[in-house]
Amino acid sequence: MLLSLRARLLLWLLLPLALFVFVTGRMSYDAARQTADLLQDNALLSSARTIIEDVDWENGALTANIPPAALEIFESPYQDQVFYKVIVGRDRLLGGSPDLALPAGNATFPVFYNTRLGDLPIRAVAYERQLYDSGRAEQVTVIVGKTQASRQAMVEDLWRPQLVRQWLMLALVVVLVPFGLTMELRPLMKLKDEVADREPMELEPIRVHHLPSELRPIVDAINQCIARLKLHTTTQRQFIADAAHQLRTPLTLLDTQVQCASQCDLRDPALTEALTGIRRTSQKMADMTSQLLLLAQAESVSLPRMPTRVDLSAVVSSVLEELVVSAQRRQIDLGAELDDGLEVAGSESLLAALVSNLVDNAIRYTHEGGSVTALCRRDGDEVVLQVVDNGPGIPAEARAHVFERFYRVSSDVEGSGLGLAIVHQIALSHGGTVTMTPGAGRVGLVMTVRLPAWRTEEKV
């Protein structure tokens, strides 16, 4: 699983920082231990020197009078045990604990070493001095040792505050860095939203003046891609316009020539039938060409930032007036129930094509003597257009395919199979939807188009 950019940046920051905290924590511990060892050893040596200063000759013999100050140096709340030993030469004990061991080997005094007294670990110092009396010299060694409770407490007192500060710093980074990353990545999120919210055919370059310098190369590359798409789209639209002219003109000319030929004295019935077939085919080709061009227009056009206000009720009325003759020819009752003030944002010509294809399809597929009704009403923030007929309807298995290009439910009715594909594409380009349901009593079909209603804050 790939981590997000925010998570990867956080890891790159936290892992080195955690390693730094670990290393500095270890170094702080070593420094605290060295400091505690130095202070402890200095106290031991001071005690040993104080004790040896009070070893003196009395009546030709050495005596050791241990002053209280020599041991009071080690007073602490941790109740350390202090031991001492005074010997003459290597084995004659003057005082103290006889079991306190001497340092191993020959070493230059003072000697600091670790030993044990019973089960207790001891840190000790051995300090040696020569004492003279009437030309006589004796070697006196003083050993002072103590347990390690105060030393360990000193290590913790020196090390723990630094460790706490370092971990608090790491915790602060863990809290603040995600917040900082979120704040600094907002331009990237805004860029993502700006690209995602664009209409399919909105091919204007993205503004870069508000973006950090690191994002500008990316936006420049996107803008170059947009420029190429815009050039391609412009070329495609120009091709569609040229194709419209090039296709419609010869088809119109062909139809005119067939009409002229039909008006001549044609004695051969086969020739008359052939001309009728040619005329019917050319008309079908002209209708399909118009439908294809309308579909291409619907696919290549999106609503502009400054949409036009369109009265959908007026558009429906205008379309019904044009199709009333076609309905009368098949004895179909064509009616309408239209509310007032049903305004939407969009293209009037494309919406007229949407209504025309819906109503024309209903007229084509409804049996003679049937009825087709166009209804238009407001439903919350939407304008709803419905075309209701009492024809044969559409089988359930075919409903998933009726919006596909060139799909025809029945081959008995003339048509190109593009009408509902055009309706679907126009509705999508206007931010709407198209659905179909069976009519009342499962008779006929209800085609429903929902479009966003015009908002009062929109500008014309």
Summary of the structure (lengths in Angstrom):
residues: 460
radius of gyration: 50.7
end to end distance: 48.4
largest distance: 171.2
contacts: 1287
relative contact order: 0.07
helix: 51%
strand: 21%
